Amino acid sequence: MSNQKLNDKQKALFEEWVKKDQELEASFPPLKGQQLSTRKVLPKRKLLEEYKKKIREAADEHS
């Protein structure tokens, strides 16, 4: 796999993660004022770790 193909694959995975993260964010009801939702933290972190792993695997396949 060429570096350009690797970059394209990793960029596609990143864009997919951004889209899913935005969907997850939208699935939580808005809170008033400056309130923070701790319910968002675990699912968002899990999603991030999943995509970090996928991007690393793409790099490992390249090498």
Sequence and secondary structure as in RCSB ss.txt:
>XXXX:A:sequence
MSNQKLNDKQKALFEEWVKKDQELEASFPPLKGQQLSTRKVLPKRKLLEEYKKKIREAADEHS
>XXXX:A:secstr
  HHHHHHHHHHHHHHHHHHHHHHHHTS   STT   GGGHHHHHHHHHHHHHHHHHHHHHH 
